[in-house]
Amino acid sequence: FFETYQRLYNMENVVYCDAVKGDYDVFMLLQGESPEELRHMADTRIEPLEGVRSVEFMEVSAPVLPNFLVNIIREAENALEDDDPTAGNRDMSSRVCSYLLMEVQKEKLDKVYPALRLDEQVVYCDYTGGKYNLVLLATGCCFEDIDRLISEKLNTMEGVVKVKEYPIVTLFEM
């Protein structure tokens, strides 16, 4: 596993590559010119790699929100950044992180997404396709913080059907 993980981690076009606990072994974020190019990378470079059993491709896409909502999110993010200018440069070495896959009723996405995007424990939140329609990276001082986020906030939000957590496992320090 470790050799395969290192190959995945060091591949061209990889933005993030994290080992996780759960139904999956690795979460990767690839960067490319188009979804077709990314699918091609997954099919020709990742799936054939020795040690890779299967690949589940989830395309990340920009949310389609009304302009007023996009402006509100942008203004709130700017205000949060003004309050804490180091917010984008926080030291994550003493924090834990988990990927969260969320199934949210489609008609509730426009309410759930902004709330998650502005939550201080959510590093990023993106739309994706398939069974789950949101993918998040959540952080906390300990995994209990993330468990609390899931049980007290995410699972109680109107429209949230399911939340699946994949804690990141640190394999080596860079």
Disulfide bonds with the S-S distance in Angstrom:
none
